[in-house]
């Protein structure tokens, strides 16, 4: 199933997906020649309902959340940083 034009999808996410809770802490990784500061924790998001058409967007939101484990985010991903994954079996659903 093709994704709607990227701009349309990014607009939908900006308007309808919100950070609902986060628990983050900074953490330092010590390499031979330097220290890299990053963060570790959890972030929870919710998608708000709008007037129809959300189902396809929610399907893609869940697909992208599943893909997070494989894509690597941020920098220094080859050294083990930038790991992102879905927590348990949470699935985005349309909230009232």
N, C-alpha and C positions, 0 to 999 in steps of 0.2 A: 504494500500500500504506500503510495507516494506521500511524502510530507508536503503540506501546503507550502506555498512560497515561503522561504525562510523569514522574510521580513514580516509576513502575516503571523507566522507562528511566534516569533520573538515579541511582537506587539501583544499577542494574546497572553503570553507568559508574563510580560511586564504588567499587564492590567489585571490578571486573574490569579496569579500564583504569588503567595506571600510566605515569608519566613514566619513561622508561628512560635518556634522555640529553638534555642540553641544552648549547647553546653560545650564551650571551647576553652582550651588552655594552651598556652605557649609551651613549646618544648624545643630543646636544643639538641642537635645532632653534632657530634664531635668527629670531624674528619682529620686526617693527618695534618693538613696545613691550615684548616680554618674550622670555624663553628658556624653552622647554618641554623637559624631560628625558623621554626614553623609552628603549626598548630595541630592539635589533636582533639577530637571530640565529635559531637553529633549536631546536626542541624535538621530541623523538622519543617516541612513545607505543607501548605494547604492550597487547594485550588477552589476558587469561589465560583458559584453558578452564575451563568448569564443566560440570555434568551436563546437557547438552542444552539446546536452546532458544537457543543463542548465535547461530545463523545469522542470524536476523532482526535481532538487536541489532547484529551486525557490518555487515550491509547498511546499517542506518541510520547507523552510525558513519562508514562510507565516504561516504554521501550528505552528511552534515554536513561532513565534511572537504572534499568537492568544493565545497560551498556557501560555505565560509569566504572564498574570494576575493571573493564578491559581497556579503557581509553587512556588512563593516566591524565591527571590534571595538574596544572601548575608547572613548576620547574624541577629539574633534577630527578625526573621519574626513573631513570636508569639506576639511581642510587637508592631507590626505595621510597622516595618522597612522592607526593602527589597521588596517593592512593585514595580512591573514593569508592564507596560501595553502598548499596541499598541495605538498610537495617531490617533484618528478619524478612518477613513476607508482606510488609506494608505495601499497599497499592494505593495510588492516587485515586480518589473517587470525587465526584462532584458534591461539594458541600452546599447545604441550603443557606 
